[in-house]
């Protein structure tokens, strides 16, 4: 199994580049940057990372077809791929956190992602493209150059319809936040419908898992608040799917307090609601959407994902309280990566 690291965009620029170099030196497969709204811009920083690294793969996670027009995304990503030949990957998804952007949202995400991928690939082939899609509109345009480097497009999701689309058209699939085999098997079931429809198999399409990880000294150590925050956002972003899978994900260990919270609370991103979600989310569910434990426990859980077909884990680092991302990366390289 390959291990990659992702930046959440919180560290300042010079430190981000130092971590990119550290990740490469320690032998990780790749370094990603999220495209979270209002964090530091991932595409800008990945451009800088192309100049201070030589071998690791680089990529964004994830671009949506709504807030960044796919033609502009194609232009930016082709430019980055030119700076890092054979090292850049695009992660597409339906996006979230549109609450600060009145007039934006993610309607008809299957159409939006399919049309975005069609447009981007056409532009990269050097074609003049017109697309009058349900979501994506583009009229008689082309890039000023034909890119020599065409990056693979991965589709990131947890939802059944987009998983099927990913199996049909994606160069790779990134499954979000499922940290146990039942979650991965659920995702594979829908992706395989698309693979069958396109005449492909898992040998043709890499399966990756994006996972929140925190390495503790003892399994009795408290769960870092940052992990709870990440899991709460993941749950709220895919609430219908994860609510349907609740008992399966949590092994049936779901307290009434949490069920009542879901029943009585609309999907509201306000600080008060998110704080209450973090308070009531059960450890059993948190363990299905994140990996929190000692290094040997993390190793065994990653091996379990490898056994069900995950070829790469994209790790979102959540250092234990009082430590840094650099400490986390070093510990992962020392205590986890050699066993995988």
N, C-alpha and C positions, 0 to 999 in steps of 0.2 A: 504494500500500500504506500502510495506517495502522500507526503504531508506537505501542505502549504499553509502559509500564514496570511491573515488579512488585517489590514489597518482599518480602524473605525473612524479615522480622520481626526482624532482628538489631539495627537501630538503635534507640536510645531514643526515647520518645514525641515529645518536642519536635522532634527532628531528623527523624523520620518526617513530621511535618506540614510542616516546612520543605521537604522533598523533594517532597511532594505539590504544594505551591505552585510550586516550581521546575519540575516536570514540566508543570503547567498553563501557566505563563508561557512556556515554551519551545515550546509548540505540540504536544505529544504528544497522542495521542487519548485515552488512558486511563491509570489507575493502579490496579493490582491489589495485593492482599495475600494471601499464601499462608495456608493453614489448617494449617500444619505443627504437629504435636503438640509441645507444650511450648515453642514459640516464643511471642512476645507474641501475644495474641489478636487475630486479624484483624478480626473483626466489631466488636469494641470500637473498634479504631483506625479502621476505615472510618467508623464513626459520627462520630468527631472530624473525619475528612477531609471529610465532607459540609459541615462548617461553615466550612472555610477554603479551599474551592474553589467555583467557580461553573459551569464549563463542561466539564471533563473527565469522561469516564465513570469510574465506580468499580466494583470488583467483587472477589469473593473467588476464590481458586483453591487447592484445590477443597474443597467440602463433601462428606462421604460420608454415606450413609444409616444408618451403624452407630453411630458415636460421638456424633453429634448427631441426635436424632430428627427426621425430616423435618417434623413438625408444629411443633417448636420452631424449626427452621431457617426454616420459612415465616413464623412470627411475627417472628423477628429480621430477616429479609430484607425483609419488607413494611414494617417500621418504618424500615429504612435507605432503602428506595426512596421513602418518604414525605418523608424529609429531603433527598433528592436527586432530584427529579422528572425522569423520562426519562434518568437518568444511571447507574442501577445495573443490574448484570448478575450473575446467579448462575451459578457454575461447579460442576457436580456431577460426581463421579467415584466410583470404587470405594474409594479410600483406600489407605493403606499405613501401615507403622510401628505395627502393633498389638502388637509384642512386649512393650511395657511395660504392656499392658492385658490381663491374663489374663481369658479368657472372651469377649474381643472378637476379631473377625476380619472378613473380607469374603467370606462364602460367597454363592454364587449372585448375583454382582454385577449381572447383567442384570436379574434380578427385583427386586433391591434398588433399583436406580436407577429402573427403570420405575415401581415402586410409589411411590417417593418423589416423583417428578415428578407422578404422578396425584394424590397426596394434597395436595401443595403447591398445585397449580393449583385443585383443588376448594376448598380453604380460601380462596384468594385470590378466588374467585368469590363468596364469601360463603355457601357451602353448609355444611350440617351433614353431616359425613362419617363413615362407618364403613368401615374397610378391614381385612379379615382376609387379608393377603397372606402369601406365603411368608416374607418378611423383615419387612415393615412392618406393624405392628398399630396400629389407631386406632379408638376406639369412640365414636360418637355425639358428636363434638366439632366446634366451630366457633370461628373467631376472634371476638372481641368487637366487631370492626368490619369493614366491607367495604372493603378497600383501594382507593383511587382509582388508585394507582400499582402496576401489576403488572409486575415485572421479567421480562425474557426469561431463559430457562434454557438455558445452554449445557452440553453434556456433554463432559467432558475424558477422553481415553483414548488408548491405543495398540493395544488389543486388538481383534481382528476382530469378536467378538460385540457388544461395546459400541459399536464404530463403526457397526455395522448398526443397533443401537437408536437411536443418535444421529441417523442419517439418517432414521429413522422418526418420532421424537417431539421432537427438540431444536429450539430456536429458533436455535441456532448450535452449531458443533463446534470444539472446541479440541484439536488434535492435539499430544500431548506429545513433545517432545525430538527429533523428526525434523527435522534441519537441512539435508537435501539433497532434491532432487526425487524420487529413488527411494523414500525413506521416505514422502513426502507422497502419491505415486501409490499406494503400498501402502495407505495409510489411506483414500484416496478410493475405491479399488476396493470396499472393504467398506461404506463409508458410502453409496455409490451404490446398493447393494442395498436399504438402508432408504429412501432417497429414492424409488426406483422403487416400492417397496411402498406408500408414502404419497402417491404422485402428485405429488411435489415435485421441484424441480431445485435446482442450486446458486444460482440466482437468488433462491431463497426462504430459503436457509440459509447464512449466512456461514461461511467456512472460515478458522479462525485457527490459528496455530502458536505454541506456547510454546517458546521457544528460549533456551538458555544462551548468553550472548555475553560475550566479552572482547576489547576493542580494544587491540592492541599497537602499539608504535612501529615494530617490525620483525618480519617473519615468522619471524626466527630467535630472537626473545625466547622465554624459557621459558613453558610453559603454567602459569598460576597454579594452585596446589594446590586452590584453592576450586572451579575448574572441574572438575578431576579428581574432586573429591568429589561435585559435583553429578551428573556423568555416571555415576559408580559407583552412586549411589543410584537414578538413573533406570534403569540397566541391571538392577540387582537387583530393582527393583519390577516390571519386565516381562520377567523373564529368559526364560521360555519363548518369547515372541514374538520377542524380539531375538536369542536364540540361533538360532532357525529362520532368521532373516534375516541371520545373521552375515556370510556371504560377500558377499551383495548390498550390505549396508550398508558393509562395509569394502573393497569392490572386490576381494575375494579376497585381500587382504593381511592375513592373520590368522596371527600367529606360533604355532608349536606350543606355546610356553610358555603362551599364553593359552588355547588349546584344551584343553591338559592341565589347566589350572587349573579350567576349567568342568567338565571330565569328573570331576575328583576332589574338587570342593568343593561341599558342599550350600549352599543359600541361607541363610547365617548372617549376621546383621547385627552380629556382634561387631566391636569396633574392629580386632582383628588381621586378620580376614578382609577387612574393608573396606579396610584399608591395603594388603593384598596385591593386592586387586582394582585399586586405583588404580595400583599399581606395574606390573602386567602388562598393563593395558588398552592396546591398541595405538593409536598416533596416528591411524591410518586409521579406527578405530572412533570414537575421540573426535571426529574431524572430521565424522562423520555424525550425531552426537548433540549437537553444540555448534558454535558459530561462534567460532573463535579466529583472529585475524589482524589485519592492518592495516585502517584504515578503508576504503580502496578495495576490499579483499578482502571485507569485510563487506557493502559495497554490492552487489557483484556476486553474492554468495551470496543476499542478500535478493531481488534482482531475479530470480534463478533460481526462488525459491519463488513469487514473484508470477506468474511465467510459467506455473506449474502450478496457479494458482487460489487461492493464499493471499492473502486480502484484509487480514489484520491479523497482525502479529508481536507477540506478548506477550513482551517481552524481560526475562529474568532477568539482572540486571547482575552481572558478576564483574569489578570493576576490577582492572587490573594491579597488581602489588605496589607498595605505597608511595603509592597514590592512593585517593581516596574515591568513594563512589557519586555524590556531587555532581559530581565531576570527570568521571566516566563519563557521566552524563546530559548534561552540557554538551558533551562531545566528540561524543556521538552526535547531538545536535541540530545541532552545527556541521558535522560532517564526513560524516554518514551521511544524516540525514533529508532534506536538500535534494535529494538525488539520487533520492529515492523518491516 
